[in-house]
Amino acid sequence: LFVPSRYVTNITEKSDNKTNVPVIFWLSGLTCDDTNFAQKAGARAFLAGEKEGVAIVMPDTSPRGDNSVPNVDSYDLGIGAGFYVNATKAPYSTHYHMYNYVTIELPNLLKEHFSIGKDNLRSITGHSMGGHGALTIAIKDPSNWVSVSAFSPICNPTNCPWGKKAFENYFGSVEIGKAHDATDLLSERSTPIAEFDDILIDQGDADNFLTEKQLLPENLVEAAGRCGQKVTLRMQKGYDHSYFFIASFIEDHVSFHGKRLQKRSAQILASKAAAYDFASTAGKPITCQAM
């Protein structure tokens, strides 16, 4: 968890009157844990977060740390590959509830203990499998997120090897996985998502997983076009699937979310101020009660 210096007392002090801190959720990709982003792209991301005044939270990609957590000898399934879904098929159904973790458990923890992301003052982004998670989580429940972006996301997992393998093992069916497929979710819509004026996606054109048809951003853009949803897909020349790619453009994404979080924060404050009734005291002199 990164917290801008102006909000550090939210972490260090106990108080019932903490400032509400806007937050960006970062979801990492296959084989990663909660440390990869901080180590490889954190320097630029945290500097941008300090500038924008937003916290950045980096959850793990799957359950781990207990021998009861099922795993297989495969980088794209099991530990490090939770796909941000709630598994319903054994043996994964007991532990693999990453969708609930990212959308319920972690937001509640941040709100209750640190006053981070209250009033749904949160945005979401991620890379590869994490990009898939960010897109699907936001599209499924847009009222709980201010904005969404992604790096090299798995845009149409029901039509790629990674997604088919995950959904068959976590749900027992690729068909059930359509409820966690960003392209399918947009295909079901006839109108754009009112909460998202734009969805920012960066994709390297030298990404081997792009040519291997694991990512399929063109399918997402086509589905977005049919429902009128704006998606800004930036094809970055010469970039691959690595964290160097993320580090090169993460400041753009933090700024993208920061501006929208600041706007929403101002709207929340204005709404709360409007709830006060000053009619009985308007235009009257102020009397000091200490006299």
Secondary structure as GFF3:
##gff-version 3
##sequence-region A 1 291
A	DSSP	three_ten_helix	5	7	.	.	.	ID=ss1
A	DSSP	alpha_helix	9	12	.	.	.	ID=ss2
A	DSSP	beta_strand	23	27	.	.	.	ID=ss3
A	DSSP	alpha_helix	36	40	.	.	.	ID=ss4
A	DSSP	alpha_helix	42	52	.	.	.	ID=ss5
A	DSSP	beta_strand	55	57	.	.	.	ID=ss6
A	DSSP	three_ten_helix	92	94	.	.	.	ID=ss7
A	DSSP	alpha_helix	98	100	.	.	.	ID=ss8
A	DSSP	pi_helix	101	105	.	.	.	ID=ss9
A	DSSP	alpha_helix	106	114	.	.	.	ID=ss10
A	DSSP	three_ten_helix	118	120	.	.	.	ID=ss11
A	DSSP	beta_strand	122	126	.	.	.	ID=ss12
A	DSSP	alpha_helix	129	140	.	.	.	ID=ss13
A	DSSP	three_ten_helix	142	144	.	.	.	ID=ss14
A	DSSP	beta_strand	149	151	.	.	.	ID=ss15
A	DSSP	three_ten_helix	157	159	.	.	.	ID=ss16
A	DSSP	alpha_helix	161	170	.	.	.	ID=ss17
A	DSSP	three_ten_helix	176	180	.	.	.	ID=ss18
A	DSSP	alpha_helix	182	187	.	.	.	ID=ss19
A	DSSP	beta_strand	199	204	.	.	.	ID=ss20
A	DSSP	alpha_helix	208	211	.	.	.	ID=ss21
A	DSSP	alpha_helix	217	227	.	.	.	ID=ss22
A	DSSP	beta_strand	231	236	.	.	.	ID=ss23
A	DSSP	alpha_helix	243	274	.	.	.	ID=ss24
###
